[in-house]
Amino acid sequence: MDLSNENVIHVKKNGIEYLQFKKLLEYEDDISHAYSLGIDRNFRTAKANKEKLDKDIYDKTIEDYKHLSKQIGLDYINIVKSNQAHTDEVKIVKSKIKKDEPDFNLEEYTKTDGLITNKRNIGLSTTNADCILLLFYDPIKKIIANTHSGWRGTLQRISVKTVEKMRKEYGSNPEDIICCICPSIRKCHFEVDKDVKDMFEEEFQDLGKENLENIIEEKIKDKKWNIDTVLINQIILEKVGLKKENIIDSKICSVCNKDLIHSYRAKKEGYGLNTALIYLK
């Protein structure tokens, strides 16, 4: 299976598969990135895996990070990973904390779902199993960000808060920022009950009736609703100043491609995690 399309390239190299965005490859002298593929790879670094139940899973995760990082020229020791909790918290990474291993499970990044840095050779990592991961790059100010936006994060507009923090902390102009949307669950499979549908309708009234009709689709027979969280992020990022042509969607559904991409909805118990990596060279 090849997931390449007009926006992404499916790379198969040295026994590893990953996606890269064509737009970000235009800046390969300054940055490198990857989104992992393959359900045999699992980027789960929970503290419990290391200390209690599944040390073998944790050890394999480290090896998977090593292999993927090597493909994009990054020393895996220089990875910083937030402890995601479906929040709207975005933090600045000013330096690596651990010197001889990746910055996993650190208190500094507890309940954090977005990371920003202007430091070189620090890899920012987020993980997903249906949620949206967003890779940001400001080629003028040389700033990168990596943000996890599940449906709760989307309701809290964490993508916009990432841009606002890039602007506040580093003087980024939203018109210069590129945002790439990694594979995630799409409208075709993101089915919700009325309580969640109501939350989206209430939060995004400012997007207008026409947009909401495109975002939320009622399945009258089942009394369920399908929601397009990718479209929401595209619209709210445009509203905060990003150019439409700088918001690049992978156009890949994690559930539709569950043989190559971890999906909570498809797998339920025992699901694995994909990672998105980005760093300034």
SETI-933441 format. One record per residue (C-alpha): residue in three letters; residue number from 1; x, y, z. Coordinates in pm, whole numbers. Each point is the difference from the previous one (the first is absolute). Layout:
<pts>
PT:ALA:NUM:X:Y:Z
...
</pts>
This chain:
<pts>
PT:MET:1:0:0:0
PT:ASP:2:125:347:-89
PT:LEU:3:-159:301:173
PT:SER:4:174:262:-213
PT:ASN:5:-221:275:-142
PT:GLU:6:36:360:-118
PT:ASN:7:96:114:350
PT:VAL:8:203:-284:154
PT:ILE:9:264:-253:-97
PT:HIS:10:-7:-355:137
PT:VAL:11:362:-90:68
PT:LYS:12:113:-363:29
PT:LYS:13:364:-18:102
PT:ASN:14:220:-237:203
PT:GLY:15:-301:-198:116
PT:ILE:16:-181:311:126
PT:GLU:17:-303:179:-144
PT:TYR:18:-104:357:63
PT:LEU:19:-169:300:-159
PT:GLN:20:154:336:-83
PT:PHE:21:-179:314:-115
PT:LYS:22:110:135:-337
PT:LYS:23:-41:357:125
PT:LEU:24:238:-54:293
PT:LEU:25:249:-175:-227
PT:GLU:26:39:333:-178
PT:TYR:27:186:111:315
PT:GLU:28:209:-312:52
PT:ASP:29:317:207:48
PT:ASP:30:-155:137:321
PT:ILE:31:-237:-266:132
PT:SER:32:-78:-369:-16
PT:HIS:33:-311:-190:100
PT:ALA:34:-185:-330:-22
PT:TYR:35:-331:-162:88
PT:SER:36:41:-368:87
PT:LEU:37:-176:-278:-187
PT:GLY:38:-38:-368:81
PT:ILE:39:-196:-154:285
PT:ASP:40:306:-209:86
PT:ARG:41:153:326:126
PT:ASN:42:-138:136:328
PT:PHE:43:100:334:150
PT:ARG:44:-156:-47:343
PT:THR:45:228:145:271
PT:ALA:46:-234:2:299
PT:LYS:47:178:-13:334
PT:ALA:48:-194:-313:97
PT:ASN:49:146:-185:-297
PT:LYS:50:350:79:117
PT:GLU:51:-36:-65:371
PT:LYS:52:-277:-252:55
PT:LEU:53:-186:-211:-248
PT:ASP:54:150:7:-347
PT:LYS:55:369:81:4
PT:ASP:56:43:-204:-318
PT:ILE:57:-245:233:-177
PT:TYR:58:190:303:127
PT:ASP:59:335:-142:-113
PT:LYS:60:-139:-71:-347
PT:THR:61:-138:355:-12
PT:ILE:62:350:136:60
PT:GLU:63:130:-212:-286
PT:ASP:64:-282:121:-226
PT:TYR:65:84:363:85
PT:LYS:66:368:-69:-71
PT:HIS:67:-72:-148:-341
PT:LEU:68:-245:270:-111
PT:SER:69:217:283:130
PT:LYS:70:304:-134:-182
PT:GLN:71:-187:15:-331
PT:ILE:72:-46:376:36
PT:GLY:73:347:72:141
PT:LEU:74:-108:53:361
PT:ASP:75:171:-148:306
PT:TYR:76:-288:-162:192
PT:ILE:77:154:122:327
PT:ASN:78:-101:352:-105
PT:ILE:79:-374:-75:-13
PT:VAL:80:-238:190:226
PT:LYS:81:-345:-159:49
PT:SER:82:-289:159:188
PT:ASN:83:-231:-201:227
PT:GLN:84:-318:58:-197
PT:ALA:85:-329:31:187
PT:HIS:86:-243:160:-250
PT:THR:87:73:347:138
PT:ASP:88:54:337:-169
PT:GLU:89:341:39:166
PT:VAL:90:286:98:-232
PT:LYS:91:352:34:140
PT:ILE:92:331:140:-119
PT:VAL:93:296:-239:-13
PT:LYS:94:311:201:82
PT:SER:95:244:-287:45
PT:LYS:96:32:-374:46
PT:ILE:97:-25:-101:365
PT:LYS:98:142:-353:-6
PT:LYS:99:342:-27:-160
PT:ASP:100:22:-373:-69
PT:GLU:101:-357:-97:-92
PT:PRO:102:-314:155:-151
PT:ASP:103:-213:235:209
PT:PHE:104:-289:-240:62
PT:ASN:105:-237:9:300
PT:LEU:106:132:327:140
PT:GLU:107:-198:209:248
PT:GLU:108:83:308:-209
PT:TYR:109:-222:-129:-280
PT:THR:110:-279:-165:201
PT:LYS:111:-349:72:-134
PT:THR:112:152:168:-304
PT:ASP:113:-122:-49:-356
PT:GLY:114:213:242:-200
PT:LEU:115:373:74:-16
PT:ILE:116:181:294:-164
PT:THR:117:371:65:-41
PT:ASN:118:255:208:-189
PT:LYS:119:288:-217:121
PT:ARG:120:184:-210:-253
PT:ASN:121:42:-378:22
PT:ILE:122:-287:-40:245
PT:GLY:123:-264:-236:-137
PT:LEU:124:-361:67:99
PT:SER:125:-221:-308:22
PT:THR:126:-374:-51:31
PT:THR:127:-195:-325:-30
PT:ASN:128:-344:-102:-120
PT:ALA:129:-235:-285:-71
PT:ASP:130:-273:197:-185
PT:CYS:131:53:348:148
PT:ILE:132:136:281:-218
PT:LEU:133:372:82:16
PT:LEU:134:103:336:-144
PT:LEU:135:353:89:-111
PT:PHE:136:69:376:-13
PT:TYR:137:295:179:-158
PT:ASP:138:78:370:-29
PT:PRO:139:275:23:-265
PT:ILE:140:60:370:71
PT:LYS:141:51:-15:376
PT:LYS:142:124:-364:-10
PT:ILE:143:-255:-128:252
PT:ILE:144:-155:-347:14
PT:ALA:145:-294:-139:197
PT:ASN:146:-161:-339:39
PT:THR:147:-355:-14:135
PT:HIS:148:-242:-277:95
PT:SER:149:-364:91:-61
PT:GLY:150:-256:-269:72
PT:TRP:151:-366:91:-10
PT:ARG:152:32:155:348
PT:GLY:153:308:194:-108
PT:THR:154:-184:115:-309
PT:LEU:155:-289:123:216
PT:GLN:156:261:198:199
PT:ARG:157:157:133:-324
PT:ILE:158:349:-114:93
PT:SER:159:118:47:-359
PT:VAL:160:-85:370:20
PT:LYS:161:162:27:343
PT:THR:162:318:-148:-148
PT:VAL:163:8:271:-267
PT:GLU:164:-75:270:257
PT:LYS:165:288:-119:216
PT:MET:166:237:-5:-299
PT:ARG:167:-103:359:-67
PT:LYS:168:27:114:362
PT:GLU:169:328:-173:90
PT:TYR:170:190:30:-327
PT:GLY:171:-175:265:-207
PT:SER:172:-125:-241:-266
PT:ASN:173:-230:139:-264
PT:PRO:174:-287:-249:-53
PT:GLU:175:19:67:-374
PT:ASP:176:347:-157:0
PT:ILE:177:-91:-312:200
PT:ILE:178:-42:-336:-169
PT:CYS:179:-223:-259:167
PT:CYS:180:-4:-365:-109
PT:ILE:181:-283:-228:116
PT:CYS:182:108:-359:57
PT:PRO:183:-219:-309:-55
PT:SER:184:-292:-17:243
PT:ILE:185:-357:-119:29
PT:ARG:186:-212:175:-258
PT:LYS:187:-364:96:-33
PT:CYS:188:-76:-338:-157
PT:HIS:189:74:-175:331
PT:PHE:190:-23:265:273
PT:GLU:191:-352:-84:114
PT:VAL:192:-130:157:321
PT:ASP:193:-310:19:216
PT:LYS:194:-214:307:54
PT:ASP:195:191:126:305
PT:VAL:196:326:33:-194
PT:LYS:197:-179:139:-306
PT:ASP:198:-158:268:217
PT:MET:199:339:103:139
PT:PHE:200:136:51:-351
PT:GLU:201:-308:196:-111
PT:GLU:202:27:228:302
PT:GLU:203:377:59:-21
PT:PHE:204:15:66:-372
PT:GLN:205:-305:220:-54
PT:ASP:206:240:274:-111
PT:LEU:207:89:-204:-310
PT:GLY:208:-344:58:-145
PT:LYS:209:-291:-221:-98
PT:GLU:210:143:-103:-338
PT:ASN:211:328:-119:149
PT:LEU:212:-178:-184:280
PT:GLU:213:-215:-183:-254
PT:ASN:214:319:-123:-168
PT:ILE:215:164:-88:333
PT:ILE:216:-290:-188:165
PT:GLU:217:-200:-260:-190
PT:GLU:218:-301:-167:159
PT:LYS:219:-64:-371:-50
PT:ILE:220:-374:12:57
PT:LYS:221:-55:-376:-3
PT:ASP:222:253:-65:277
PT:LYS:223:-46:327:190
PT:LYS:224:374:58:-24
PT:TRP:225:210:280:-147
PT:ASN:226:326:2:-195
PT:ILE:227:234:291:67
PT:ASP:228:285:133:-215
PT:THR:229:263:112:253
PT:VAL:230:260:44:-274
PT:LEU:231:-221:255:-177
PT:ILE:232:-54:182:330
PT:ASN:233:373:40:49
PT:GLN:234:47:117:-357
PT:ILE:235:-267:267:43
PT:ILE:236:112:129:340
PT:LEU:237:364:13:-110
PT:GLU:238:-102:208:-301
PT:LYS:239:-199:229:229
PT:VAL:240:308:59:216
PT:GLY:241:203:103:-304
PT:LEU:242:155:-305:-167
PT:LYS:243:-18:-3:-378
PT:LYS:244:-222:-271:-143
PT:GLU:245:283:-129:-217
PT:ASN:246:220:-37:309
PT:ILE:247:-242:-239:173
PT:ILE:248:93:-337:-145
PT:ASP:249:-214:-305:70
PT:SER:250:132:-354:-39
PT:LYS:251:-354:-102:-106
PT:ILE:252:49:-337:170
PT:CYS:253:-247:-165:239
PT:SER:254:154:-210:275
PT:VAL:255:-303:-229:22
PT:CYS:256:-19:-58:-375
PT:ASN:257:371:-89:6
PT:LYS:258:8:-197:325
PT:ASP:259:239:-256:-148
PT:LEU:260:271:266:-16
PT:ILE:261:-108:255:262
PT:HIS:262:-91:-58:363
PT:SER:263:-367:74:67
PT:TYR:264:-176:-8:335
PT:ARG:265:-343:-22:-165
PT:ALA:266:108:-297:-207
PT:LYS:267:203:-183:264
PT:LYS:268:-149:106:336
PT:GLU:269:186:-197:270
PT:GLY:270:373:-34:-53
PT:TYR:271:20:277:-257
PT:GLY:272:344:140:-89
PT:LEU:273:122:351:-75
PT:ASN:274:149:174:-301
PT:THR:275:242:290:37
PT:ALA:276:63:323:-187
PT:LEU:277:354:139:27
PT:ILE:278:136:336:-105
PT:TYR:279:329:179:70
PT:LEU:280:210:294:-108
PT:LYS:281:332:-113:-144
</pts>
